């Protein structure tokens, strides 16, 4: 009897950013992982809830990474600047490299203390990990600290973007990639670190945008082997989160059958990037 024809699914990663920032975010991440809706989460290790909730990540079969932070003080001392000012300071090389390195090391120290191991990957809050000065120091720190277990790095170069997405949203995705994706990927390859194939999930919380389910559809239809989709889910938020409704909607869609139906429609499966043979 002839075996039925089966089509291999394309493995992609879904990463929830900002673990540690608020209880509602942390609860959303853990619940979505348990329902096989995420394959990674990146941690704000200096954030209020990280030390308390990091232990909940230990038994989960996902990639856990460091969310390098230079924009949100979260009650800590250090280099924390509004993103436009940080970008300018990096491109004009006005940040003291030694202080940048120290801040990266401290955030890694907190990661290792909370998880008891090295990170599976490193990315950046508002993608700051790819900026000049920060990326140079990050590469040096990772090379010295993890020569035998090099984390993979987030590549922000966008994949093909559907014309169904608003023009400004497509421009934003391209601008994020232009701020350092190519340079960081080249440096990553030089130290033997892998990067995701391409990147989806960027949109502007502060401006009107299509429903999250529609944007997710537009991203997934262009995703393929090794693509990474960024998410920011939360079950609930504090009054301090200005864009909490977007976080809650992301959680609702990712937890729904709409999401699994889209994965089936585009022949995709959620996998850990650390398990894939990435370039």
N, C-alpha and C positions, 0 to 999 in steps of 0.2 A: 504494500500500500504506500502510495507516494506521500511524503511528509508535506504538510501545508507550508506554503511560502510565508516566511516571516521577514519583516523589514527591521534591520537594526536601528535602534533609536540613537539619536545624537546626544551625547552627554554635555550638559551645560551646568554651570554653577549659579545658585541663587544665594546672595550674601546679604544678610541683615546688618547694617551698620549701627554703631552707637550703643552696643551692649554696655550696661553700667550707668547710663545717663539717668534713667528713671526706672522705678519698679515696673511700670506698665510696659516699657520697652523690653525689659528683661523677661517678663512673663510671656510676652508675645513670642520672643525668640525661642524660648524653651518649648513652648507649646507647638509652634510651627515645625520645629525640628522633630518632635515626637510624632508628628503626622506626616513626615517626609516631604515638607514643603520648602525646606532650606537645606543647603549643604555647607554653609559657612556663616560665621558672624565675626565682626571685628569690634574690638573692645577699646573703650575710652578708659584706660586703666587708672587715671587720676580722678575719674568721676565718682560721685558720692556712693553709688551702689555697687561698684565693681568688686570691692573687697568682700562685701557681704554675699554677693550672688555668683562670684566666679566658680565656686564649688559646684554649682548646678550644671556647669558646662562640662565638667570632667568626664561624666559617664556617657556623654552624647557623641555619636559617631559623625562628627562634622569637623571641618577645618575651623580652627579658632585663631584669630590674628590680632595684631596690634593696630589700632586706629590712631596713627601718629597725629598729635594735636598741637597746633600753634595758634589757634584762634579763639578757643574758649577757655577761660581761666579756671572755671569750675572750683573756685575758692583756693586755687593754688598760686604759688609764685612762679614766675618764669617769663618766657617770651610768648605773649598772647596778644595778637594784633587783629584788628578788623581785616577781613580778607583782602580788600583792595590795597591797604597799606602794607600788608604782609607780602603780597605779590610784588609791589614796587620795591620793597626793601630787599627782597631776594634777587630781583633782576638787576638792581643797582649794587648788589653785594654789600649791603649795609648791615647785615646781621653778623654778629661775631660768631665765627665758626665753632669756637670752643664752647660757647654757651648753647648753641644748637645741638652739638654733639652730646653735651651733658644732659639736655632735656630729653633727647631720644633714649639715652642710656637709662635715665630714671624711669621713663615710661616702660621700657623693657624690663627693668628690675621689678616693677610692680606687676607686670604680666607674669613673669616667672614665679613671683611669690604667690600670686593668686592661683595659677594653674599648675605650678610645679614642673614646668617644662618650657621649652622654647616655643615660639609661635609657629604655626603652620604657614603663615603669610603675613605680609605687612601692607597696609594701605594708609590713606590719610583722611582725616576729617576735613571736608571741603577739598580733598585731593591735594593737600599741601605736601605730601610725601614726594611729589614729582617736581617741586619747584627748585630752582638753582639754590645752592648752598645747603638747603635741607636734603636734597637727594644725594649730594656729594657726601655729606656727613652720614646719612643713612647707609649708603653703600659701604663706607669704611667701617661703620659699626657692625654691620651684618657680617662683613668679611672677617673681621677680627673675632667676633663673638660666636658665630655659628659656621665655621668652615666645613664641618662634616654633616650638617643638617640644615642646609641653606633654605630659608623660607622662600616661597614664591612671592612675587610682587604684583600689585594691581597695575595693569596697563589700562589707561583711560582712553585709548584710541577708540572712537565709536565705530560700531559696525554700520552696515547700511541702514539708513533711517528712512522709514516710510514717509511718503508724501502726505499721508494721512495725519501726521503729527504737525502741530503748528510750526510755522517757519522759525519763530524765535526759539522754540524748543530745540529744533535741529541745529540752529546756530550756537546755542549754549553748549550742546554736546560737542560740537566741533571746537569751540573755544576751550573747553576743559581739556580736550586732548592736545590742543596746540600749546598749552602751558607747560608741557614737559613729557608727554607720553613717549615720544620717539627717543628722546635723550635718556630717559630712565630705562626703557627697554634695552637700549644698547648697553648701558652700564650693567644692567642685570645679567645680560648674557656674558659679559666679560668676567663676572664672578661666579658664573655657573648657577644663577638663580633663574627660575622659570617665570613666565608671565602668562596671563590669560590671553586668548586669541584676540578678542575684542570686547567692547564694553557697552552696556545698555543700562538704562534706568534713571538717567538724569532728567530732571524737569524742575521748573521754578515754582516752589511752594508759594511765593509771594504774589504770583500773578494768576489770572484765570487759566485753566488748563482742561483738557478733556478728562472724562472719568478715568480713574486708575485702570479699570478693566480694559478700556479701549487702548490706553497707552501700553499696557502689558501685552495685549494682542499685537500691537504694532512692533514691539520689540521682539517678541517670541517668533514672529513669522520670519525674521531675518537672523535669528540665532542659529549657531551650528556648533560643531565640535570645539569645546574649549572656550565658548563665550561665557561671559560673566554678567549677570544682571544684579544690580544693586537695589536694595530695598530698605525702607525705614519703618517697619511695622511697630505698632503699639496697641495693646488691649485698651489702655486708658492713659491719660496724660494729666500732668499738673497744669494749673493755670498759667505757669510760666512758659509753657511751650506754645509759641505763637502759631505754629502750624500743626497743632495736635490733631485737627480733624483729618488732615491728609494722612498722618501716621495711622490713625484708626481705620480709615478707609483702606489703606494698603493691607493692614492685618485682615480686615474682613474679606477682601478679594483673595488674598493668598490662602486663607483658611477655607475658601469655598470650593464647590465643585466646578465653578467657572474656570478656575486656574488649572485644575487637573484636565478639564476638557480641552483647554488650549494646548497643554503639553501633548495630549494625544493627537490633537488636530495637526500639530506641526512635527510630530514624531520625535519628541524630545524627552529626555529623562534627566532628573536632577542627580548630579554626582559631585563628589569632592574633587576639586582640581588637583589636590595632592595625589590622587589615584590615577590621574591621566598623564600620558606621555606628551607633555607640552614642550614647545620649542623654547 
